[in-house]
Amino acid sequence: MSEKRLIVIGAGGHAHACIDVIEEQGIYRIVGLVGVPEEIDTDHLGYRVTAIDSDLPQLAKSSQYAIIAVGHIHSPALRIRLYQRAIDLGFHLPTIVAPTAYVSRHAVIGAGTIVMHGATVNAGAKVGNNCIINTCAVVEHDVTVADHCHISTGAILNGDAKVGSGSFVGSGSVVKEGVSIGSECIIGMGLAVRHNQADTTRFTGSRKS
């Protein structure tokens, strides 16, 4: 079996969490990190930043796999740009699932999505491409999470909820069953979302949810 060499695109705090999950999954061998110019030659959990974005075409010649390890809170734009660039260069973006997470065999997880430690993705759930299902998040039965979303630590999406493309659900927030969150929304931390949210809503709890 050929070695599954993987490039981690990103070198910040979220990259550290991704590295740990990739190591624990045990399928891919991290061969380098891609960062910004000032990060070159810095060390991150034993891996060095060896390249910047402009080096990706060369890296694609020697490594088949890549994962986007840049965080997403205020905007998904950078993650989307890097994901599309990696796809265009021919990288395969695998689904990464922590061995401590539970993903139902009846769930679907898209390319480039990472499911962190302790998370649950239950039966009938569909999670799109390039998403972050962060530590201890719960994606309940029949939930739909579109591409490029971040479901943050400890957030709960109850049954049949829907989250539109590029949206962020903050730590500890709970989305009521059947509620739809539009595209490119930001849901703050520790909130109860009881009603549908239109596209680009920024909900912080200061008004009716």
Contacts in CASP RR format, 6 or more apart in sequence:
PFRMAT RR
TARGET T0000
AUTHOR 0000-0000-0000
METHOD contacts of the structure
MODEL  1
MSEKRLIVIGAGGHAHACIDVIEEQGIYRIVGLVGVPEEIDTDHLGYRVT
AIDSDLPQLAKSSQYAIIAVGHIHSPALRIRLYQRAIDLGFHLPTIVAPT
AYVSRHAVIGAGTIVMHGATVNAGAKVGNNCIINTCAVVEHDVTVADHCH
ISTGAILNGDAKVGSGSFVGSGSVVKEGVSIGSECIIGMGLAVRHNQADT
TRFTGSRKS
3 29 0 8 1.000
4 27 0 8 1.000
4 28 0 8 1.000
4 29 0 8 1.000
4 64 0 8 1.000
4 65 0 8 1.000
5 28 0 8 1.000
5 29 0 8 1.000
5 31 0 8 1.000
5 62 0 8 1.000
5 63 0 8 1.000
5 64 0 8 1.000
5 65 0 8 1.000
6 22 0 8 1.000
6 28 0 8 1.000
6 29 0 8 1.000
6 30 0 8 1.000
6 31 0 8 1.000
6 63 0 8 1.000
6 65 0 8 1.000
6 66 0 8 1.000
6 67 0 8 1.000
6 94 0 8 1.000
7 30 0 8 1.000
7 31 0 8 1.000
7 32 0 8 1.000
7 33 0 8 1.000
7 34 0 8 1.000
7 51 0 8 1.000
7 56 0 8 1.000
7 59 0 8 1.000
7 63 0 8 1.000
7 65 0 8 1.000
7 66 0 8 1.000
7 67 0 8 1.000
7 91 0 8 1.000
8 15 0 8 1.000
8 18 0 8 1.000
8 19 0 8 1.000
8 22 0 8 1.000
8 30 0 8 1.000
8 32 0 8 1.000
8 33 0 8 1.000
8 34 0 8 1.000
8 47 0 8 1.000
8 66 0 8 1.000
8 67 0 8 1.000
8 69 0 8 1.000
9 33 0 8 1.000
9 34 0 8 1.000
9 35 0 8 1.000
9 56 0 8 1.000
9 66 0 8 1.000
9 67 0 8 1.000
9 68 0 8 1.000
9 69 0 8 1.000
9 70 0 8 1.000
9 82 0 8 1.000
9 86 0 8 1.000
10 33 0 8 1.000
10 34 0 8 1.000
10 35 0 8 1.000
10 68 0 8 1.000
10 69 0 8 1.000
10 70 0 8 1.000
11 33 0 8 1.000
11 34 0 8 1.000
11 35 0 8 1.000
11 36 0 8 1.000
11 39 0 8 1.000
11 42 0 8 1.000
11 44 0 8 1.000
11 49 0 8 1.000
11 69 0 8 1.000
12 44 0 8 1.000
12 69 0 8 1.000
12 70 0 8 1.000
13 71 0 8 1.000
14 69 0 8 1.000
14 70 0 8 1.000
14 71 0 8 1.000
14 132 0 8 1.000
15 33 0 8 1.000
15 44 0 8 1.000
15 69 0 8 1.000
15 70 0 8 1.000
16 44 0 8 1.000
16 45 0 8 1.000
17 116 0 8 1.000
17 135 0 8 1.000
18 67 0 8 1.000
18 69 0 8 1.000
18 96 0 8 1.000
18 114 0 8 1.000
19 30 0 8 1.000
19 44 0 8 1.000
19 45 0 8 1.000
19 47 0 8 1.000
19 69 0 8 1.000
20 45 0 8 1.000
20 117 0 8 1.000
21 96 0 8 1.000
21 97 0 8 1.000
21 98 0 8 1.000
21 114 0 8 1.000
21 115 0 8 1.000
21 116 0 8 1.000
21 117 0 8 1.000
22 28 0 8 1.000
22 30 0 8 1.000
22 67 0 8 1.000
22 96 0 8 1.000
23 30 0 8 1.000
24 98 0 8 1.000
24 99 0 8 1.000
24 100 0 8 1.000
24 117 0 8 1.000
25 96 0 8 1.000
25 97 0 8 1.000
25 98 0 8 1.000
25 99 0 8 1.000
27 94 0 8 1.000
28 65 0 8 1.000
28 94 0 8 1.000
28 96 0 8 1.000
30 47 0 8 1.000
31 62 0 8 1.000
31 63 0 8 1.000
32 47 0 8 1.000
32 48 0 8 1.000
32 49 0 8 1.000
32 50 0 8 1.000
32 51 0 8 1.000
33 39 0 8 1.000
33 44 0 8 1.000
33 47 0 8 1.000
33 48 0 8 1.000
33 49 0 8 1.000
33 50 0 8 1.000
33 51 0 8 1.000
33 69 0 8 1.000
34 49 0 8 1.000
34 50 0 8 1.000
34 51 0 8 1.000
34 52 0 8 1.000
34 53 0 8 1.000
34 55 0 8 1.000
34 56 0 8 1.000
34 59 0 8 1.000
35 49 0 8 1.000
35 51 0 8 1.000
35 52 0 8 1.000
35 53 0 8 1.000
36 52 0 8 1.000
37 52 0 8 1.000
39 49 0 8 1.000
40 49 0 8 1.000
40 50 0 8 1.000
40 51 0 8 1.000
40 52 0 8 1.000
41 48 0 8 1.000
41 49 0 8 1.000
41 50 0 8 1.000
42 48 0 8 1.000
42 49 0 8 1.000
51 58 0 8 1.000
51 59 0 8 1.000
53 82 0 8 1.000
53 85 0 8 1.000
56 85 0 8 1.000
56 86 0 8 1.000
56 89 0 8 1.000
57 89 0 8 1.000
59 66 0 8 1.000
60 89 0 8 1.000
60 90 0 8 1.000
60 91 0 8 1.000
63 91 0 8 1.000
64 91 0 8 1.000
64 92 0 8 1.000
65 91 0 8 1.000
65 92 0 8 1.000
65 93 0 8 1.000
65 94 0 8 1.000
66 86 0 8 1.000
66 91 0 8 1.000
66 92 0 8 1.000
66 93 0 8 1.000
67 93 0 8 1.000
67 94 0 8 1.000
67 96 0 8 1.000
67 112 0 8 1.000
67 114 0 8 1.000
68 79 0 8 1.000
68 82 0 8 1.000
68 83 0 8 1.000
68 86 0 8 1.000
68 93 0 8 1.000
68 112 0 8 1.000
68 130 0 8 1.000
70 78 0 8 1.000
70 79 0 8 1.000
70 82 0 8 1.000
71 78 0 8 1.000
71 79 0 8 1.000
71 132 0 8 1.000
71 150 0 8 1.000
72 78 0 8 1.000
72 79 0 8 1.000
72 132 0 8 1.000
72 148 0 8 1.000
72 150 0 8 1.000
72 166 0 8 1.000
72 168 0 8 1.000
73 150 0 8 1.000
73 168 0 8 1.000
73 186 0 8 1.000
74 168 0 8 1.000
74 186 0 8 1.000
76 148 0 8 1.000
76 149 0 8 1.000
76 150 0 8 1.000
76 166 0 8 1.000
76 167 0 8 1.000
76 168 0 8 1.000
76 184 0 8 1.000
79 130 0 8 1.000
79 148 0 8 1.000
80 130 0 8 1.000
80 148 0 8 1.000
80 166 0 8 1.000
83 93 0 8 1.000
83 112 0 8 1.000
83 129 0 8 1.000
83 130 0 8 1.000
83 148 0 8 1.000
86 93 0 8 1.000
87 93 0 8 1.000
92 111 0 8 1.000
93 111 0 8 1.000
93 112 0 8 1.000
93 129 0 8 1.000
93 130 0 8 1.000
94 111 0 8 1.000
94 112 0 8 1.000
95 109 0 8 1.000
95 110 0 8 1.000
95 111 0 8 1.000
95 112 0 8 1.000
95 113 0 8 1.000
95 114 0 8 1.000
95 115 0 8 1.000
96 112 0 8 1.000
96 113 0 8 1.000
96 114 0 8 1.000
96 115 0 8 1.000
97 103 0 8 1.000
97 109 0 8 1.000
97 114 0 8 1.000
97 115 0 8 1.000
98 115 0 8 1.000
98 116 0 8 1.000
98 117 0 8 1.000
98 118 0 8 1.000
98 119 0 8 1.000
100 117 0 8 1.000
100 118 0 8 1.000
101 115 0 8 1.000
101 116 0 8 1.000
101 117 0 8 1.000
101 118 0 8 1.000
101 119 0 8 1.000
101 120 0 8 1.000
101 121 0 8 1.000
101 133 0 8 1.000
102 118 0 8 1.000
102 119 0 8 1.000
102 120 0 8 1.000
102 121 0 8 1.000
102 122 0 8 1.000
103 109 0 8 1.000
103 115 0 8 1.000
103 120 0 8 1.000
103 121 0 8 1.000
104 121 0 8 1.000
104 122 0 8 1.000
104 123 0 8 1.000
104 124 0 8 1.000
104 125 0 8 1.000
106 123 0 8 1.000
106 124 0 8 1.000
107 121 0 8 1.000
107 122 0 8 1.000
107 123 0 8 1.000
107 124 0 8 1.000
107 125 0 8 1.000
107 126 0 8 1.000
107 127 0 8 1.000
107 139 0 8 1.000
108 124 0 8 1.000
108 125 0 8 1.000
108 126 0 8 1.000
108 127 0 8 1.000
108 128 0 8 1.000
109 115 0 8 1.000
109 121 0 8 1.000
109 127 0 8 1.000
109 128 0 8 1.000
110 127 0 8 1.000
110 128 0 8 1.000
110 129 0 8 1.000
110 131 0 8 1.000
111 129 0 8 1.000
111 130 0 8 1.000
112 129 0 8 1.000
112 130 0 8 1.000
112 131 0 8 1.000
113 127 0 8 1.000
113 128 0 8 1.000
113 129 0 8 1.000
113 130 0 8 1.000
113 131 0 8 1.000
113 132 0 8 1.000
113 133 0 8 1.000
114 131 0 8 1.000
114 132 0 8 1.000
114 133 0 8 1.000
115 121 0 8 1.000
115 127 0 8 1.000
115 133 0 8 1.000
116 132 0 8 1.000
116 133 0 8 1.000
116 134 0 8 1.000
116 135 0 8 1.000
116 136 0 8 1.000
116 137 0 8 1.000
117 135 0 8 1.000
117 136 0 8 1.000
118 135 0 8 1.000
118 136 0 8 1.000
119 133 0 8 1.000
119 134 0 8 1.000
119 135 0 8 1.000
119 136 0 8 1.000
119 137 0 8 1.000
119 138 0 8 1.000
119 139 0 8 1.000
120 137 0 8 1.000
120 138 0 8 1.000
120 139 0 8 1.000
120 140 0 8 1.000
121 127 0 8 1.000
121 133 0 8 1.000
121 139 0 8 1.000
122 138 0 8 1.000
122 139 0 8 1.000
122 140 0 8 1.000
122 141 0 8 1.000
122 143 0 8 1.000
123 141 0 8 1.000
123 142 0 8 1.000
124 141 0 8 1.000
124 142 0 8 1.000
124 143 0 8 1.000
125 139 0 8 1.000
125 140 0 8 1.000
125 141 0 8 1.000
125 142 0 8 1.000
125 143 0 8 1.000
125 144 0 8 1.000
125 145 0 8 1.000
126 143 0 8 1.000
126 144 0 8 1.000
126 145 0 8 1.000
127 133 0 8 1.000
127 139 0 8 1.000
127 145 0 8 1.000
127 149 0 8 1.000
128 145 0 8 1.000
128 146 0 8 1.000
128 147 0 8 1.000
128 149 0 8 1.000
129 147 0 8 1.000
129 148 0 8 1.000
130 147 0 8 1.000
130 148 0 8 1.000
131 145 0 8 1.000
131 147 0 8 1.000
131 148 0 8 1.000
131 149 0 8 1.000
131 150 0 8 1.000
131 151 0 8 1.000
132 149 0 8 1.000
132 150 0 8 1.000
132 151 0 8 1.000
132 152 0 8 1.000
133 139 0 8 1.000
133 145 0 8 1.000
133 151 0 8 1.000
134 150 0 8 1.000
134 151 0 8 1.000
134 152 0 8 1.000
134 153 0 8 1.000
134 154 0 8 1.000
134 155 0 8 1.000
134 171 0 8 1.000
135 153 0 8 1.000
135 154 0 8 1.000
136 153 0 8 1.000
136 154 0 8 1.000
137 151 0 8 1.000
137 152 0 8 1.000
137 153 0 8 1.000
137 154 0 8 1.000
137 155 0 8 1.000
137 156 0 8 1.000
137 157 0 8 1.000
138 154 0 8 1.000
138 155 0 8 1.000
138 156 0 8 1.000
138 157 0 8 1.000
139 145 0 8 1.000
139 151 0 8 1.000
139 157 0 8 1.000
140 156 0 8 1.000
140 157 0 8 1.000
140 158 0 8 1.000
140 159 0 8 1.000
140 161 0 8 1.000
140 177 0 8 1.000
141 159 0 8 1.000
141 160 0 8 1.000
142 159 0 8 1.000
142 160 0 8 1.000
143 157 0 8 1.000
143 158 0 8 1.000
143 159 0 8 1.000
143 160 0 8 1.000
143 161 0 8 1.000
143 162 0 8 1.000
143 163 0 8 1.000
144 161 0 8 1.000
144 162 0 8 1.000
144 163 0 8 1.000
145 151 0 8 1.000
145 157 0 8 1.000
145 162 0 8 1.000
145 163 0 8 1.000
145 164 0 8 1.000
146 162 0 8 1.000
146 163 0 8 1.000
146 164 0 8 1.000
146 165 0 8 1.000
146 166 0 8 1.000
146 167 0 8 1.000
146 183 0 8 1.000
147 165 0 8 1.000
147 166 0 8 1.000
148 165 0 8 1.000
148 166 0 8 1.000
149 163 0 8 1.000
149 164 0 8 1.000
149 165 0 8 1.000
149 166 0 8 1.000
149 167 0 8 1.000
149 168 0 8 1.000
149 169 0 8 1.000
150 166 0 8 1.000
150 167 0 8 1.000
150 168 0 8 1.000
150 169 0 8 1.000
151 157 0 8 1.000
151 163 0 8 1.000
151 169 0 8 1.000
151 170 0 8 1.000
152 168 0 8 1.000
152 169 0 8 1.000
152 170 0 8 1.000
152 171 0 8 1.000
152 172 0 8 1.000
152 173 0 8 1.000
152 189 0 8 1.000
153 170 0 8 1.000
153 171 0 8 1.000
153 172 0 8 1.000
154 171 0 8 1.000
154 172 0 8 1.000
155 169 0 8 1.000
155 170 0 8 1.000
155 171 0 8 1.000
155 172 0 8 1.000
155 173 0 8 1.000
155 174 0 8 1.000
155 175 0 8 1.000
156 172 0 8 1.000
156 173 0 8 1.000
156 174 0 8 1.000
156 175 0 8 1.000
157 163 0 8 1.000
157 169 0 8 1.000
157 175 0 8 1.000
158 174 0 8 1.000
158 175 0 8 1.000
158 176 0 8 1.000
158 177 0 8 1.000
158 178 0 8 1.000
158 179 0 8 1.000
159 177 0 8 1.000
159 178 0 8 1.000
160 177 0 8 1.000
160 178 0 8 1.000
161 175 0 8 1.000
161 176 0 8 1.000
161 177 0 8 1.000
161 178 0 8 1.000
161 179 0 8 1.000
161 180 0 8 1.000
161 181 0 8 1.000
162 178 0 8 1.000
162 179 0 8 1.000
162 180 0 8 1.000
162 181 0 8 1.000
162 182 0 8 1.000
163 169 0 8 1.000
163 175 0 8 1.000
163 180 0 8 1.000
163 181 0 8 1.000
163 182 0 8 1.000
163 185 0 8 1.000
164 180 0 8 1.000
164 181 0 8 1.000
164 182 0 8 1.000
164 183 0 8 1.000
164 184 0 8 1.000
164 185 0 8 1.000
165 183 0 8 1.000
165 184 0 8 1.000
166 183 0 8 1.000
166 184 0 8 1.000
166 185 0 8 1.000
167 181 0 8 1.000
167 182 0 8 1.000
167 183 0 8 1.000
167 184 0 8 1.000
167 185 0 8 1.000
167 186 0 8 1.000
167 187 0 8 1.000
168 185 0 8 1.000
168 186 0 8 1.000
168 187 0 8 1.000
168 188 0 8 1.000
169 175 0 8 1.000
169 181 0 8 1.000
169 187 0 8 1.000
169 188 0 8 1.000
170 187 0 8 1.000
170 188 0 8 1.000
170 189 0 8 1.000
170 190 0 8 1.000
170 191 0 8 1.000
171 189 0 8 1.000
171 190 0 8 1.000
172 189 0 8 1.000
172 190 0 8 1.000
172 191 0 8 1.000
173 187 0 8 1.000
173 188 0 8 1.000
173 189 0 8 1.000
173 190 0 8 1.000
173 191 0 8 1.000
173 192 0 8 1.000
173 193 0 8 1.000
174 190 0 8 1.000
174 191 0 8 1.000
174 192 0 8 1.000
174 193 0 8 1.000
175 181 0 8 1.000
175 187 0 8 1.000
175 193 0 8 1.000
176 192 0 8 1.000
176 193 0 8 1.000
176 194 0 8 1.000
176 195 0 8 1.000
179 193 0 8 1.000
179 194 0 8 1.000
179 195 0 8 1.000
179 196 0 8 1.000
179 197 0 8 1.000
180 196 0 8 1.000
180 197 0 8 1.000
181 187 0 8 1.000
181 193 0 8 1.000
181 196 0 8 1.000
181 197 0 8 1.000
181 201 0 8 1.000
182 196 0 8 1.000
182 197 0 8 1.000
182 198 0 8 1.000
182 199 0 8 1.000
182 200 0 8 1.000
182 201 0 8 1.000
183 199 0 8 1.000
183 200 0 8 1.000
184 199 0 8 1.000
184 200 0 8 1.000
185 197 0 8 1.000
185 199 0 8 1.000
185 200 0 8 1.000
185 201 0 8 1.000
185 202 0 8 1.000
185 203 0 8 1.000
186 201 0 8 1.000
186 202 0 8 1.000
186 203 0 8 1.000
187 193 0 8 1.000
187 197 0 8 1.000
187 203 0 8 1.000
188 203 0 8 1.000
188 204 0 8 1.000
188 205 0 8 1.000
191 203 0 8 1.000
191 204 0 8 1.000
191 205 0 8 1.000
191 209 0 8 1.000
192 209 0 8 1.000
193 203 0 8 1.000
193 209 0 8 1.000
194 209 0 8 1.000
195 208 0 8 1.000
195 209 0 8 1.000
197 203 0 8 1.000
197 209 0 8 1.000
203 209 0 8 1.000
END
